[in-house]
């Protein structure tokens, strides 16, 4: 994963995206999330895979634009949820 993140960050720098407006990048994140929704609605697995990958790429760049490390962000989220308790209700995890 480290190498893929580094590749995305280098690609972003090469394209000047690392210095672009983070608000525009966030709109790109939302656009890609919408593509995931469309793939799910159509039960299109290849497009779902592409959409999830695109969301990860856009989030890596968004983190980079804020001088954050995406792996640190993920570790922070993991620390918050790893001991979370709750239960499933209608297919949704509801935390305690």
C-alpha positions, 0 to 999 in steps of 0.5 A, a space after each residue: 500500500 505504501 508504494 501505491 500511495 507514494 505513486 499517487 502522491 508523485 502523480 499528483 505532484 507531477 500534475 500540480 494537484 498537490 497545490 490545487 484548491 482542496 475544495 475542488 478536490 473534495 468535489 472530485 471525491 464526492 463525484 467519485 462516491 456518486 460513481 460508486 452509487 451508480 455502479 451499485 445501482 447497476 450491480 456493475 462490479 468492474 465499475 464498483 472496483 474502479 469507483 472505490 479505487 478512484 475514491 481512494 486516489 482522490 482522498 490521498 490527494 485531498 490529504 496531501 493537499 492538507 499536508 496530511 499522510 493518508 495512512 496516518 488518517 486511516 490509523 487515526 480512524 482505526 484507533 477510534 473504531 477498533 474497540 467500538 461496540 454495537 450491533 447490526 440493524 437492517 444491515 447497518 452497524 449502529 454503534 453503542 
